[in-house]
Amino acid sequence: MSQKLTVLARIRAKAGREEEVLREIVSLIAPTRSEAGCITYDLHRAQDDPALFCLYETWRSRRDLDEHLATPYLQGFLGKAPDMLAEPVDLSFWSKLG
Protein backbone atom coordinates (compact mmCIF):
# COMPACT_ATOMS: atom_id res chain seq x y z
CA MET A 1 0.00 0.00 0.00
CA SER A 2 1.28 3.47 -0.88
CA GLN A 3 1.96 6.01 1.84
CA LYS A 4 -0.34 9.03 2.03
CA LEU A 5 1.23 12.27 0.85
CA THR A 6 0.58 15.75 2.22
CA VAL A 7 1.28 18.76 0.01
CA LEU A 8 1.51 22.39 1.00
CA ALA A 9 1.08 24.67 -1.98
CA ARG A 10 2.04 28.28 -1.24
CA ILE A 11 0.58 30.75 -3.74
CA ARG A 12 1.27 34.51 -3.82
CA ALA A 13 -0.91 36.75 -5.99
CA LYS A 14 0.45 39.80 -7.76
CA ALA A 15 -0.63 43.10 -6.21
CA GLY A 16 -4.14 43.91 -7.35
CA ARG A 17 -4.84 40.34 -8.53
CA GLU A 18 -5.69 38.84 -5.12
CA GLU A 19 -9.43 38.38 -5.72
CA GLU A 20 -8.87 36.99 -9.21
CA VAL A 21 -6.42 34.43 -7.83
CA LEU A 22 -8.88 33.57 -5.07
CA ARG A 23 -11.66 32.93 -7.62
CA GLU A 24 -9.34 30.77 -9.74
CA ILE A 25 -8.24 28.66 -6.78
CA VAL A 26 -11.79 28.28 -5.47
CA SER A 27 -12.79 26.94 -8.90
CA LEU A 28 -10.30 24.08 -8.39
CA ILE A 29 -11.74 22.89 -5.08
CA ALA A 30 -14.86 20.96 -6.15
CA PRO A 31 -13.31 19.03 -9.05
CA THR A 32 -10.21 18.25 -7.02
CA ARG A 33 -12.18 16.98 -4.04
CA SER A 34 -14.08 14.67 -6.40
CA GLU A 35 -10.87 12.96 -7.54
CA ALA A 36 -10.61 9.40 -6.23
CA GLY A 37 -7.18 9.95 -4.65
CA CYS A 38 -7.97 13.22 -2.89
CA ILE A 39 -8.37 12.96 0.88
CA THR A 40 -8.05 16.65 1.82
CA TYR A 41 -7.96 19.82 -0.29
CA ASP A 42 -8.36 22.89 1.89
CA LEU A 43 -7.69 26.50 0.94
CA HIS A 44 -6.30 28.98 3.45
CA ARG A 45 -5.48 32.70 3.25
CA ALA A 46 -2.90 34.43 5.44
CA GLN A 47 -4.55 36.62 8.05
CA ASP A 48 -1.91 39.32 7.68
CA ASP A 49 -1.33 39.12 3.91
CA PRO A 50 -4.34 38.94 1.55
CA ALA A 51 -2.06 38.06 -1.37
CA LEU A 52 -0.82 34.82 0.24
CA PHE A 53 -2.76 31.57 -0.10
CA CYS A 54 -2.00 28.02 0.98
CA LEU A 55 -3.58 24.79 -0.20
CA TYR A 56 -3.30 21.97 2.34
CA GLU A 57 -3.71 18.74 0.42
CA THR A 58 -3.61 15.07 1.37
CA TRP A 59 -3.43 12.39 -1.33
CA ARG A 60 -3.67 8.61 -1.15
CA SER A 61 -0.37 8.33 -3.00
CA ARG A 62 2.14 10.18 -5.12
CA ARG A 63 0.53 8.61 -8.18
CA ASP A 64 -2.81 10.20 -7.25
CA LEU A 65 -1.10 13.57 -6.90
CA ASP A 66 0.62 13.16 -10.25
CA GLU A 67 -2.75 12.40 -11.86
CA HIS A 68 -4.18 15.54 -10.24
CA LEU A 69 -1.29 17.65 -11.53
CA ALA A 70 -2.12 16.50 -15.07
CA THR A 71 -5.84 17.40 -14.95
CA PRO A 72 -7.02 19.96 -17.50
CA TYR A 73 -8.41 22.30 -14.84
CA LEU A 74 -5.14 22.41 -12.88
CA GLN A 75 -3.10 22.78 -16.05
CA GLY A 76 -5.41 25.66 -17.01
CA PHE A 77 -4.70 27.38 -13.70
CA LEU A 78 -0.96 26.83 -14.04
CA GLY A 79 -1.09 28.26 -17.57
CA LYS A 80 -2.58 31.49 -16.18
CA ALA A 81 -0.25 31.57 -13.17
CA PRO A 82 2.60 33.66 -14.65
CA ASP A 83 0.17 36.54 -15.30
CA MET A 84 -1.56 36.33 -11.89
CA LEU A 85 1.12 35.22 -9.46
CA ALA A 86 4.03 37.18 -8.01
CA GLU A 87 6.18 34.03 -7.90
CA PRO A 88 5.92 30.39 -8.96
CA VAL A 89 3.71 28.12 -6.86
CA ASP A 90 5.86 26.73 -4.04
CA LEU A 91 5.12 23.05 -3.41
CA SER A 92 6.46 21.10 -0.45
CA PHE A 93 5.83 17.41 0.20
CA TRP A 94 5.27 15.90 3.63
CA SER A 95 4.79 12.50 5.26
CA LYS A 96 2.75 12.19 8.44
CA LEU A 97 4.78 10.72 11.27
CA GLY A 98 2.29 10.46 14.08
Secondary structure, 3 states (H helix, E strand, C coil): CCCCEEEEEEEEECCCCHHHHHHHHHHHHHHHHCCCCEEEEEEEECCCCCCEEEEEEEECCHHHHHHHHCCHHHHHHHHHHHHHECCCCEEEEECCCC
